Amino acid sequence: MAGTELEVRPEDLLSRTADPVYGPEARELIAGRTVLITGAGGSIGSELVRQCLRLGAARVHKVDVDETALFELSLELYDHALFGADSDIHLVDVTDQRAMSRLVERTRPDVIFHAAAKKHLPLTQSSPDLAVRTNVFGTESVIRAAVEHRVARVVNISTDKAADPTSVLGWTKRLAELVGAYHGTSTTRISSVRFGNVLGSRGSFLPALAHTMRRGQPVRLTHLEASRYFMTIPEAAGLVIEAARMSTENEVFVLDMGEPVRILDLITRYAALTDRPVPEIQVTGLRPGEKLHEELFSGAERHHETTHARISVTSVARQAGLEDVLAHLRRLIVEGAPAEAILAALAPATIQAPAWAPKHAAPRPVTTIRSARGRVAPRVRPSALLRPA
Ligand SMILES: NC(=O)c1ccc[n+]([C@@H]2O[C@H](COP(=O)([O-])OP(=O)(O)OC[C@H]3O[C@@H](n4cnc5c(N)ncnc54)[C@H](O)[C@@H]3O)[C@@H](O)[C@H]2O)c1
């Protein structure tokens, strides 16, 4: 969109390298394999496509419901679009269970990266039906297709908002993590990868800031102290591939994004890097469902290090009652229930942090916690965490 072009490279704003970070095992996971990527027209999905091609994938099937995004990706990859060389481009809605099953049966992927989602916090808050349909049932549909056709690995892209969720976005992404854990088998390993904001992704903070600053308008900020974890798109995609090669069972990998950054500081840095004065800031107040600071793990989750310095892991148990929660949500959506009813049904479906866990606490540094057998030691019974709707 005109006016949102970035004048600053995200890696300069974060003082980070933009280079993806994978080792030989990640290369081994992808090289010579067939990969299917949902949400391939989006920021994360398209970067996963590029990196898988660079890692020598035999075939990368790109799936999205946005035909223009697929057209543009095709143009980027093949220098022409929709002229036959791009038969690995698929206009498929991931929520269409039969279409997904047929696609997976036909393409026979070794690995699926599931990046298709609704991701905007205020929009998912006002349209919870579409968020549930895409983020929960879309993920379930991809996973069912993968299990049915014995795909070896599925990696569901999650978000830090799934940790102690307070928004429709967080709730639906947490449910998607649980759906993954519920369906995983020894044949189909399913894991999720959580991370924070990806700087410069489509429809995100940085393009909006570029637009506002270019027009010399005041910048709106929900809270002066609001902070987020940030990383670049290539960093995120590279670490997702690294995490994928480590998945052994039902787990959530969490990417290390360094320290959280105050959004106000990013605005100041953007102004300095573009030789502009610091803009006027209009504080609007936190939006419904928005946290002041994001957390990487819920208060109930125990996590430990992996062999990769920038990836931690927490295990996810199969949640008793999950099917009831999903059936209730499905019924509400089929019946066209109002947003309030879906919000009310979602809230109890959330994994609640135990009372001792501080809500909206400042992010904690990653620590190693192991039980005697080296696995994550749960403090609360998972069955106690999910209240059936
Ligand atoms: N961008 C970020 O800052 C960020 C941070 C953490 C996690 N994530 C997660 O990464 C994933 C991808 O985010 P993104 O930034 O690339 O978003 P994006 O909007 O750029 O891409 C999402 C893609 O999914 C597609 N899609 C949506 N519904 C679909 C459906 N029913 N069937 C098929 N395709 C569908 C969209 O058309 C779009 O191309 C999301 O799960 C998001 O929650 C993103």
The ligand as an ORCA input file, in Angstrom:
! r2SCAN-3c Opt
* xyz 0 1
  N       3.587    -11.052     12.010
  C       3.895    -11.163     13.285
  O       4.339    -10.214     13.940
  C       3.721    -12.483     13.958
  C       4.261    -12.665     15.230
  C       4.084    -13.894     15.876
  C       3.383    -14.891     15.247
  N       2.858    -14.662     14.015
  C       2.067    -15.731     13.427
  O       2.596    -16.078     12.161
  C       1.544    -16.514     11.312
  C       1.611    -15.764     10.004
  O       1.625    -14.382     10.241
  P       1.982    -13.353      9.091
  O       2.543    -12.154      9.755
  O       2.731    -14.024      8.015
  O       0.494    -12.994      8.624
  P       0.018    -12.621      7.157
  O      -1.315    -12.005      7.308
  O       1.062    -11.883      6.425
  O      -0.126    -14.070      6.481
  C      -1.163    -14.949      6.791
  C      -1.589    -15.592      5.494
  O      -2.573    -16.571      5.799
  C      -3.523    -16.540      4.765
  N      -4.781    -17.097      5.239
  C      -5.639    -16.593      6.152
  N      -6.715    -17.371      6.270
  C      -6.545    -18.420      5.424
  C      -7.319    -19.557      5.095
  N      -8.494    -19.787      5.680
  N      -6.837    -20.422      4.187
  C      -5.650    -20.217      3.587
  N      -4.865    -19.130      3.851
  C      -5.312    -18.246      4.761
  C      -3.667    -15.058      4.425
  O      -4.239    -14.885      3.140
  C      -2.230    -14.596      4.518
  O      -1.580    -14.648      3.275
  C       0.248    -16.282     12.093
  O      -0.101    -17.482     12.699
  C       0.638    -15.289     13.156
  O      -0.153    -15.381     14.309
  C       3.020    -13.503     13.339
*
